[in-house]
Amino acid sequence: MRDTTQLLQNFVSRLHGYIKDWPVDPDVLDGSTDWFNTMALDLFSIQFDRNRPYRKWCEKVDQTPEKTRMWHDIPAVPIRAFKEFRLTCLDESEVAHFFVSSGTTGKARSHHYHSNKSLALYQSSLVSGFENLFLHASLKNWNGIFVSMIPEASLAPNSSLAHMVQTLVGATLSPHNEKIKYISDVGPEGYWRISEDKINTLIESCAVIQQPVIFMGTAFSYVHLTDYLHERKTKIKLPEGSLVMETGGYKGQSREVSRNELHEMISDSLNVEGHQIITEYGMSELSSQAYRIPGSPPNPYVCPPWMRVRIINPESGKLSSLGEPGVIQVFDLANTWSVFAIETEDIGAQWHGGFEVIGRSHLSEPKGCSLSETGLSFSKDP
């Protein structure tokens, strides 16, 4: 096996530069296929050498770097493999942290291993995507505070969502001394709980605070919150200019609602318009996120230029036609130390400028970010 350490360092330096320059650099802004293809092939060669389980998968499907000329031919590993194998280019001594997918008790969970360097790249990708896709959509110069139904990272240290919130809060996007209000914690069995007392305090504070809010939570937590507010005939009137981030995941034990229904419930309960609700697409196995900006149907998710999505017909294994449902494959250059190409268990469709998420494969388990809240409850602070 060749020593790819220097190649990996050079790749990371180049990718950091592209992320930093976006959207200033026109080649990055327009998602240049040549740029992405070159980067993807370089990364595939590195991961093929350093990630032994992934290399075995590539050999099994008879696709090696020598045979590969285009990024979309790089083998996408099934996402379930993260539950069975240590899919990383890192030595054990280099691992500083890891994210674990949510799941039901007794079920195997995916592990995404990180070093300090890979966490830095993850955070760079996250903040750049958030600033240029989420904030650029409605409030580029936002300077308010966060409200999160996702617990503090110290309470959920292996949750990528909790780490996401902590990273965004720490990215100095807000000048206020109190940058975030957490309204949830983690119960004794690991379930996320929303505090009734903190909701009541938030209702009161929203009546007087002037700065806009970014309200963050999983789809399933919004179902619980809006049901709770509806039962008590009350609302949280977010200040003008506020935004709502909904992180997806519609499966749960209590009830399911469609995205349109959920967003109508959020609009009514939180005093926001539809265009103020932005859906994020991400998962613990990835290092980048896509965002669905409200607009004319199909309102596709948009990726940063170092992330691509393809929709594959599960029967033929070929690329689906525009608008045709298929399995979502994600190609994420920021997944430098794990696997660039992942085949998810989500069903979607490709559209001009982005992609749509339709649902989950009937063979898949419920979406992880909701499962952590399968037992989500409301608690009274002591």
Wavefront OBJ file of the C-alpha trace (Angstrom):
o trace
v 0.000 0.000 0.000
v 1.389 3.429 -0.925
v 1.796 6.184 1.645
v -1.063 8.567 0.926
v -0.539 10.827 3.949
v 0.818 13.751 1.949
v -1.788 13.258 -0.784
v -4.511 13.404 1.855
v -3.067 16.566 3.396
v -2.867 18.216 -0.027
v -6.455 17.228 -0.822
v -7.747 18.656 2.469
v -5.852 21.903 1.898
v -7.390 22.264 -1.570
v -10.890 21.501 -0.346
v -10.607 23.947 2.563
v -9.608 26.584 0.016
v -12.613 25.904 -2.223
v -15.000 25.974 0.733
v -13.506 29.237 1.985
v -13.680 30.894 -1.453
v -17.255 29.826 -2.211
v -19.206 31.621 -3.563
v -16.465 34.092 -4.584
v -14.636 31.686 -6.895
v -16.759 31.406 -10.097
v -15.578 27.853 -10.789
v -16.891 26.767 -7.414
v -20.002 28.900 -7.650
v -21.175 27.222 -10.841
v -20.362 23.745 -9.532
v -17.785 23.086 -12.248
v -17.953 19.423 -13.249
v -14.247 19.391 -14.122
v -13.283 20.665 -10.677
v -15.592 18.253 -8.861
v -14.564 15.313 -11.030
v -10.856 15.897 -10.448
v -11.341 16.210 -6.706
v -13.582 13.128 -6.558
v -11.166 10.912 -8.464
v -8.274 12.036 -6.278
v -10.275 11.280 -3.145
v -11.433 7.904 -4.440
v -7.828 6.879 -5.011
v -6.903 7.869 -1.452
v -9.901 6.170 0.157
v -9.379 3.018 -1.896
v -5.898 2.731 -0.383
v -6.665 3.767 3.207
v -10.176 2.446 3.870
v -9.883 -1.339 3.823
v -13.597 -2.298 4.093
v -14.456 0.193 1.363
v -11.664 -1.145 -0.856
v -13.078 -4.656 -0.510
v -16.500 -3.353 -1.517
v -15.049 -1.649 -4.600
v -13.210 -4.820 -5.595
v -16.398 -6.806 -5.120
v -18.231 -4.595 -7.612
v -15.130 -4.559 -9.853
v -14.551 -0.799 -9.761
v -11.054 0.447 -8.947
v -9.393 3.862 -9.368
v -7.596 2.628 -12.492
v -10.947 1.878 -14.136
v -12.738 5.039 -13.028
v -12.898 8.211 -15.118
v -16.016 9.976 -13.801
v -17.110 10.786 -10.255
v -20.516 9.142 -10.696
v -18.832 5.799 -11.416
v -17.218 5.733 -7.970
v -18.969 2.918 -6.031
v -21.531 4.134 -3.503
v -21.417 1.983 -0.396
v -24.832 1.096 1.135
v -25.363 3.245 4.203
v -26.071 0.157 6.329
v -22.394 -0.731 5.971
v -21.617 1.992 8.525
v -23.379 -0.227 11.072
v -21.317 -3.290 10.262
v -17.837 -2.011 9.368
v -15.324 0.579 10.521
v -15.497 2.712 7.378
v -12.691 5.169 7.990
v -9.274 6.183 6.703
v -8.208 7.002 10.272
v -6.030 4.895 12.496
v -7.551 4.200 15.898
v -5.011 6.527 17.516
v -6.251 9.404 15.327
v -9.933 9.135 16.301
v -10.898 12.070 18.513
v -14.692 11.844 18.205
v -17.441 9.932 16.481
v -21.081 10.446 15.580
v -23.604 7.666 16.085
v -26.876 7.382 14.207
v -30.000 7.338 16.339
v -31.934 4.113 16.635
v -34.094 1.876 18.737
v -32.701 -0.024 21.711
v -30.711 -3.095 20.738
v -30.303 -2.069 17.094
v -26.865 -1.631 15.537
v -25.993 1.991 14.888
v -23.807 3.682 12.313
v -20.498 5.128 13.460
v -18.820 8.017 11.658
v -15.304 8.490 13.037
v -13.548 11.859 13.157
v -10.123 13.199 13.958
v -9.546 16.817 14.945
v -8.720 17.578 11.293
v -11.845 15.901 9.936
v -14.005 17.710 12.493
v -12.476 20.986 11.335
v -13.376 20.144 7.732
v -16.885 19.054 8.775
v -17.375 22.335 10.609
v -16.057 24.391 7.697
v -18.463 22.652 5.313
v -21.358 23.055 7.744
v -20.883 26.776 8.409
v -20.265 27.674 4.751
v -23.338 25.743 3.596
v -25.450 27.291 6.358
v -24.347 30.845 5.603
v -24.627 30.585 1.805
v -27.693 28.361 1.434
v -29.784 28.655 4.603
v -29.167 32.311 5.495
v -28.730 33.534 1.927
v -32.255 32.378 1.158
v -33.967 34.838 3.473
v -31.713 36.645 5.907
v -28.092 36.878 4.751
v -27.097 39.337 7.471
v -29.002 37.638 10.264
v -27.869 38.696 13.743
v -30.365 37.126 16.120
v -30.325 34.170 18.495
v -30.897 30.431 18.168
v -33.663 28.450 19.836
v -33.054 24.714 19.746
v -35.188 21.649 20.418
v -31.980 19.686 19.783
v -30.157 19.230 23.134
v -26.766 20.630 24.043
v -23.830 18.667 22.677
v -22.639 17.940 26.205
v -25.886 16.016 26.783
v -25.814 14.238 23.407
v -22.078 14.087 22.598
v -22.387 11.599 19.730
v -25.294 13.320 17.991
v -24.298 15.023 14.753
v -27.335 17.293 15.096
v -26.247 18.452 18.562
v -22.748 19.068 17.228
v -24.248 20.976 14.297
v -26.078 23.350 16.637
v -22.998 23.851 18.806
v -20.861 24.587 15.737
v -23.284 27.149 14.304
v -23.663 28.896 17.648
v -19.898 29.058 18.026
v -19.342 30.394 14.507
v -19.964 33.986 15.692
v -22.952 34.353 13.376
v -24.694 36.218 16.197
v -23.244 39.167 18.159
v -25.536 38.728 21.166
v -24.252 37.613 24.540
v -26.989 35.002 24.767
v -26.611 33.272 21.425
v -28.882 30.301 22.085
v -31.830 29.143 24.151
v -32.040 25.371 24.564
v -35.558 24.212 25.341
v -34.812 20.496 25.518
v -32.621 18.037 27.381
v -31.985 14.294 27.451
v -33.999 11.996 29.703
v -32.646 9.053 31.728
v -33.286 6.587 28.890
v -31.579 8.772 26.307
v -34.757 10.266 24.836
v -34.913 13.960 24.030
v -37.340 15.927 26.178
v -38.807 19.377 25.624
v -39.186 21.450 28.781
v -42.678 22.811 29.405
v -41.256 25.540 31.648
v -38.785 26.658 28.966
v -41.550 26.769 26.365
v -43.637 28.977 28.641
v -40.634 31.235 29.249
v -39.996 31.423 25.510
v -43.615 32.408 24.852
v -43.215 35.295 27.291
v -39.790 36.407 26.037
v -40.854 36.436 22.371
v -43.352 39.138 23.248
v -40.564 41.560 24.149
v -37.369 40.546 22.294
v -36.647 42.448 19.092
v -33.986 40.387 17.325
v -35.043 37.571 14.967
v -34.739 33.926 15.986
v -33.595 30.790 14.198
v -35.734 28.003 15.619
v -34.176 24.541 15.130
v -35.563 21.019 15.535
v -36.319 17.701 13.902
v -39.591 17.211 12.069
v -40.830 14.873 14.756
v -40.084 17.361 17.550
v -42.154 19.975 15.700
v -45.084 17.551 15.624
v -44.884 17.204 19.396
v -44.392 20.934 19.958
v -47.256 22.065 17.732
v -49.571 19.434 19.235
v -48.630 20.658 22.717
v -49.303 24.296 21.809
v -52.576 23.428 20.072
v -53.864 21.487 23.075
v -53.200 24.498 25.282
v -54.620 26.964 22.764
v -51.437 29.011 22.733
v -48.685 29.953 20.266
v -45.039 30.995 20.212
v -45.008 34.291 18.354
v -41.496 34.418 16.930
v -40.209 37.951 16.213
v -40.372 39.354 12.700
v -37.626 38.065 10.436
v -37.264 34.754 12.242
v -36.424 31.518 10.427
v -37.290 27.897 11.172
v -34.908 25.024 10.413
v -36.580 21.627 10.124
v -34.063 18.791 9.890
v -36.318 16.172 8.313
v -37.339 12.728 9.497
v -41.073 12.000 9.510
v -41.283 8.593 11.134
v -42.467 8.263 14.726
v -44.594 6.195 17.081
v -47.288 8.754 17.740
v -48.324 9.850 14.247
v -46.954 10.909 10.891
v -47.789 14.020 8.938
v -46.894 15.133 5.431
v -44.303 17.861 4.978
v -46.951 20.318 3.774
v -49.162 19.588 6.775
v -46.236 19.878 9.158
v -45.159 23.224 7.717
v -48.710 24.529 7.990
v -48.713 23.487 11.657
v -45.357 25.236 12.202
v -46.555 28.400 10.450
v -49.646 28.568 12.611
v -47.943 27.751 15.915
v -44.761 29.831 15.533
v -46.044 32.917 13.696
v -43.996 32.410 10.528
v -44.776 32.263 6.818
v -44.032 29.265 4.624
v -40.972 30.919 3.065
v -39.434 31.222 6.547
v -39.337 27.425 7.011
v -36.233 25.820 5.510
v -35.647 22.067 5.537
v -32.167 20.613 6.001
v -31.056 17.269 4.553
v -28.176 15.593 6.323
v -27.214 12.508 8.293
v -24.577 11.363 10.746
v -22.697 9.499 7.996
v -22.186 12.708 5.951
v -20.118 15.861 6.495
v -22.221 18.255 4.374
v -25.864 19.286 4.250
v -28.377 20.292 1.596
v -31.202 22.782 2.118
v -34.682 22.926 0.665
v -35.659 26.535 0.049
v -39.412 27.211 -0.225
v -40.632 28.258 -3.639
v -42.396 26.851 -6.660
v -42.836 23.043 -6.615
v -40.939 20.751 -6.437
v -38.875 23.087 -4.205
v -35.702 21.009 -4.570
v -32.938 20.609 -2.037
v -29.804 22.498 -3.065
v -26.290 21.169 -2.355
v -23.066 23.106 -1.810
v -20.711 22.619 -4.787
v -18.577 19.989 -2.990
v -21.628 17.719 -2.608
v -23.647 16.003 -5.354
v -26.756 13.810 -5.403
v -27.809 11.191 -7.959
v -31.120 9.312 -8.120
v -30.764 5.656 -9.093
v -33.464 3.322 -10.389
v -33.302 0.392 -7.901
v -34.299 -2.171 -10.526
v -31.946 -1.206 -13.348
v -29.194 0.402 -11.269
v -29.127 3.231 -13.819
v -29.700 6.949 -13.395
v -33.374 7.803 -13.044
v -34.990 10.232 -15.451
v -35.830 13.761 -14.334
v -38.665 13.521 -11.796
v -38.571 9.705 -11.696
v -38.392 8.265 -8.137
v -35.312 6.317 -7.174
v -32.756 5.721 -4.440
v -30.723 8.741 -3.334
v -26.942 8.495 -3.643
v -24.843 11.229 -2.039
v -21.294 12.159 -3.061
v -19.667 14.348 -0.409
v -16.070 15.552 -0.802
v -16.036 16.679 2.843
v -16.364 13.005 3.819
v -12.638 12.897 3.214
v -11.717 10.467 5.978
v -14.630 8.043 5.583
v -16.469 7.336 2.294
v -17.091 9.849 -0.488
v -19.995 7.936 -2.109
v -22.954 6.668 -0.069
v -26.194 5.044 -1.177
v -28.871 6.078 1.300
v -32.181 4.405 2.093
v -34.095 7.509 1.050
v -36.273 7.727 -2.049
v -36.096 10.915 -4.082
v -36.246 12.476 -7.529
v -33.878 14.679 -9.483
v -34.958 18.114 -10.684
v -33.183 20.974 -12.392
v -31.061 22.670 -9.746
v -31.548 20.090 -7.021
v -33.386 17.043 -5.747
v -36.568 16.108 -3.933
v -36.920 13.725 -0.981
v -40.041 11.581 -1.313
v -39.698 9.170 1.571
v -37.930 6.102 2.864
v -37.389 2.747 1.206
v -39.887 0.171 2.460
v -36.908 -2.006 3.444
v -35.275 0.681 5.557
v -35.580 1.520 9.211
v -37.197 4.793 10.328
v -35.011 7.855 9.844
v -32.500 8.135 12.641
v -32.932 11.779 13.613
v -36.545 11.053 14.503
v -35.860 7.792 16.274
v -33.895 9.595 18.947
v -37.198 11.219 19.757
v -39.448 8.177 19.490
v -39.949 8.551 23.218
v -39.863 12.349 23.104
v -41.799 13.844 25.972
v -42.378 17.110 27.760
v -40.816 17.646 31.154
v -41.301 20.142 33.945
v -38.085 21.628 35.266
v -37.445 20.842 38.943
l 1 2 3 4 5 6 7 8 9 10 11 12 13 14 15 16 17 18 19 20 21 22 23 24 25 26 27 28 29 30 31 32 33 34 35 36 37 38 39 40 41 42 43 44 45 46 47 48 49 50 51 52 53 54 55 56 57 58 59 60 61 62 63 64 65 66 67 68 69 70 71 72 73 74 75 76 77 78 79 80 81 82 83 84 85 86 87 88 89 90 91 92 93 94 95 96 97 98 99 100 101 102 103 104 105 106 107 108 109 110 111 112 113 114 115 116 117 118 119 120 121 122 123 124 125 126 127 128 129 130 131 132 133 134 135 136 137 138 139 140 141 142 143 144 145 146 147 148 149 150 151 152 153 154 155 156 157 158 159 160 161 162 163 164 165 166 167 168 169 170 171 172 173 174 175 176 177 178 179 180 181 182 183 184 185 186 187 188 189 190 191 192 193 194 195 196 197 198 199 200 201 202 203 204 205 206 207 208 209 210 211 212 213 214 215 216 217 218 219 220 221 222 223 224 225 226 227 228 229 230 231 232 233 234 235 236 237 238 239 240 241 242 243 244 245 246 247 248 249 250 251 252 253 254 255 256 257 258 259 260 261 262 263 264 265 266 267 268 269 270 271 272 273 274 275 276 277 278 279 280 281 282 283 284 285 286 287 288 289 290 291 292 293 294 295 296 297 298 299 300 301 302 303 304 305 306 307 308 309 310 311 312 313 314 315 316 317 318 319 320 321 322 323 324 325 326 327 328 329 330 331 332 333 334 335 336 337 338 339 340 341 342 343 344 345 346 347 348 349 350 351 352 353 354 355 356 357 358 359 360 361 362 363 364 365 366 367 368 369 370 371 372 373 374 375 376 377 378 379 380 381 382
